[in-house]
Amino acid sequence: MAKEITDRSENYSQWYNDIVRKAGLAEHSAVRGCMVIKPTGFAIWEKIQSQLDSMFKETGHINAYFPLFIPKSFLSKEAEHVEGFAKECAVVTHHRLMNNPDGPGVVVDPSAKLEEELIVRPTSETIIWNTYKDWIKSYRDLPILINQWANVVRWEMRTRPFLRTAEFLWQEGHTAHATKAEAIEEAQQMHEVYARFAEDYMAMPVIKGAKSANERFAGALETYTIEALMQDGKALQAGTSHFLGQNFAKAFEVKYLDNNNKEQFVWATSWGVSTRLIGALVMTHSDDDGLVLPPKLAPLQVVIVPIPKPNGVILEHAEKIVAELKAKGISVKIDRDKKNRPGFKFAEYEMKGVPVRIGLGMRDIENNQVEIARRDTKEKTNVPMDGCADYVAKLLDEIQDNLFQRAKAYRDDHITEVDSYDAFKEALEQKGGFIKAHWDGTTETELKIKDETKATLRCIPEDDGGEGKCIVTGNPSKQKVIFAKAY
């Protein structure tokens, strides 16, 4: 199976596509630019969704759902927002089909034209803030802390499964606050939640920071981002949180009476992550033999493979191990297939990224032991059967930590600080990764760097690195920022 995967060093893009396909994560659909998320891929998304949903609720948020369709006039109300999404919108113009009067099939009924076109949501700020207008009257109605799990459409022409598709799944939080300080605190809190999730559950180290004015979300006053580094040295924006100020409140006339009975505009945030995180998992941890998953997000954490084939005695011992593992909250299954040989099964589970494999045969039973193989390092260990469950529980934690430390070591080794534009270009081309450099804070300089090197300003990090001079203009710079080529 591994021979069907292109080596990373040969063609990283094809390697990624091969793993997505061979590990059964997703496939292309009949609709150009869209994907079918297969059961394994969706099971990973369910694990992501479940953990994030729990973290959101711990911070006081609740779930709701808003319409898929947005009246076109809504997008016209916030100028920066519509400008940011206008070229990506799918537009519904008619509401009915009819039999083709000139031949077989169906055609759009020309008499069924909508009075106002509907936009298939690229994001939901406009429809939600139009709704909040009816929900918010007094300071007693605030804050509103709502999240929704949904699909969105952004009409992409160049697509890649999970990383960039015309339709994708995500969550989007939309909150309303009485004060500016509360809204900023909310945006920063969710920024921290995303970073904690990425590192603690995805085992993916991230750099936290703010976007430049040029890279902010359309209609935001501040965008906070977590940036991860993939194994090809390119950055991936893994989650964003936005302080929207009062822009949407003013666009949709969302006001409240404060405790002095004075009318005030509401303050807003929005924040979201998407199925792009599955692509991030693939590219952060996987190898030339297939998918590698952190145990906390693996749909199946342990598989027991009877050797050479299942029989009553082996299955009896395997069932006992299963019960002990499940009692510890570990997901496990026994491979009961009698058709394929153990070697084929080993390769299959390696391809699918199952963190731990247990081999169990008659000789193992006689010796009161099992063979345990870990996916991350390929190491195998013989372990007493009686202590198997405790050993596996500790091993899963060890694998989780090892994947994080391994990814962090790669990330840290690919952060280069430079003090000249020539050194910047050299590091970008020869090493890749994150480049820390002084920037004068102007969009003009930022766009010049992007145009000449294809590197974008990923974030203005929380650790400022001190003042200096811009590598391009020589003008004063408040701090070093992070540049990289990116997905």
Phi, psi and omega in degrees: 000318183298331181294343179275359178256127177294139177296144177303318183292338181276312182201096187297320181297317179290323175305314179299312180298321179298317181293316178303320182283309187288329178278358176073036181274316184198166173212162178291150180254178178290343178266119183303133178087354179249160182232155168263119176275116184280168186308318180295315178297319181288328177297323175295316178299322179296322177294317176300312182299315182298315182291314179297319180300320177297318180293323178296316182292328176297333180262015171093008182269153177231159183264148173213181178218138182237161187299150176288330185259139182236125176304138183303324182297332180297319182290341180281349188279336179240106193301311182296323182296310182294324178296324181290332185245355188305319185280355183249004188274135168268134189242129175265123184248336183228161183239012183204148171253167176213159175298140181292116181291344183256007181164194182287164176089191181236158176224165176290132178286113183296340179277357184256029180290133178291146176296322175228129180297152177247138178263130172286123195308125168270340176184164195248011183309315188291313181292327181287318181288333172293328177286317181301334179305325181273344183268336189248118177233326187226163176300338179291340180276357185247153357279161168254123184236089187239142174234149170227142172263126189202180169247152176225162181234124172229115194288089181269140178267324179252108189241160175210133186311133180072317186285321182201105179226158183295324174238137176213163178263147178198180166240148176223121176267141179222114185237152180234137188223157180281333184228159177299316183299319180295320181292318178296318179299320178297311181299319180289324178298316182289330172302316179292322178299315179298317181296319180294319178297314181301316185277319185279331185248318178277349185055037184241109180293143181227156170257127180264143177181187179252150176282154172289165180303323182291331185259001182294157172301141184297115180100000181267151173270335177207137175237125176260140186225153166247128184244127179248159180246125179274170187290349176264009177083009177260148180275154175226123174287117189257346179182143181226150178226133190238132168268113188264001182061223178246015185302311182284327176298319179289322180295327183247013175057048179263105184235162176217156175270122181281182184289356172258011180064028176254143182280131181227150171281146180283155175254146192229155168223161165214157184198148183195153167226162188224184176298353171304332180299331177293319174299322178296319177300313181302310188282339180281320192244337191288164182229190185285355177259357177135202184287140171234125183240140171293137184307325183294340181243004179284125178302321176239118184271328184222136172236137177255122182249110175294142182234129358279332178217159181297138168219175187301317182293313180298316182295325178298315178290323179297319180297325178295317178297318179302314181299319181292321179291317180296328178296338178264008179079020182263132178279130187210150173217159173258131175279107184264004181296131181255358184274314186268150180283159180305321181300320177296317181295319179302314181295323181295314181287331174294316178300322185273357172080021178296123189299323184226134176240132178248122175263132184221115178232179182297321179296322177298318181296319178298325181268004181053050181213168172225157175260124182246126179244133178259138186288327189290321183248351183070008182287145178240142182219138172272128186232138176305137184299323183294332181256013186300313185296316179297319180297315182295319180301315178292323181295320179299319176296321180294319179296316179304312181293320180297319179297319178296312182296323179294315179293322180293320179298319178296314181300312182296326179288344181245032168250117183241127176264131181231159180234010176214157181292324178296317179294325177300309181297320181295314180296320182297316184280323186271329185240325183073199179081200180275133177246121177263125183208154175286141182223141187281001176087002182262145176295327180301313180292319179301315181289328177296315179297317180296317182293322185273336186235349185070007177270139178248156177282108185284316178192160170262102191291164181292325175272115193281338177074005176083166181280161180186208180238140180302135182292339182263309187260341185078001179286160180303143180231135182285331184191167173277143180238172185256124174246155173189157163285146192215163173277000000 
